[in-house]
Amino acid sequence: MGKRRPVLEVATLLESPIPVRTITQIQAEVEAERQLPEAKNYEVGRFFRPSVTVDVVIFTLQERELRVLLVRRGQWPFQDRWALPGGFVREAEGLEAAAARELLEETGVKDVFLEQLHTFGGLERDPRTRVITVAYYALVPNQRLTPAANADAREARWCSVYHLPELAFDHDLILARALTRLRAKIMNSRVAFQLMPEKFTLTQLQQAYEVVLGKELDKRNFRKKILASDVVLETDEKQKKGRQRPARLYRFNEAIELED
């Protein structure tokens, strides 16, 4: 299926009639502003500065279930409670870079689907201080990952989205929004294929759709729609399972233009 392109923040990737400068140009202009006399007189502490974190909803398919990675917190606040992977954004780190770092630390994978979800800034969402979190969601094929808790977590576990423990902070709200986004996009984008192995049967693909949507789909109509859309390509390989008739393997058609 080839390399899965992560979603990027760079505005120049977007088709827009608005002339957009490169990141390098913007950085040069910002640095020039820093050299002006007015910069030395600016009071950094004049305005309140909240802390900024990223939280990542990491979805995968395991045993015909849609699962999300949770970590058990090893320290206050909400010690021993389950939470989404996340952490504070470092001083010289962009938001997406921070989310990608958390994803890599927790799963050992990179270059997968990663998209910004929503910003959560409730006044009472964190007992430590005012914390604004930028949530992302990631889609990772099960074949590529091995969860491992990071330094501030005691353990990591894949949990069914339908059987969740009580979560820390407002992470239940974040997870609910991520699932809503995933369901809204799955029928008209390539997100389902971000959860699949490189080669798969049509039955496996249908099961992925059903697991995400939480409902059964008509087999005949599903296959008719998928094959007519040219979104998959037939391979020369078949998958044999027990005494069942070998099933044809397919792969995603990279030439088809679909939204991520």
PyMOL commands that set and color helices and strands:
alter all, ss='L'
color gray80, all
select helices_A, chain A and resi 11-13+23-34+37-40+44-46+95-107+142-144+171-185+191-194+202-213+219-228
alter helices_A, ss='H'
color red, helices_A
select strands_A, chain A and resi 51-62+65-73+82-83+86-88+113-120+131-139+153-160+232-239+247-252
alter strands_A, ss='S'
color yellow, strands_A
deselect
rebuild
show_as cartoon
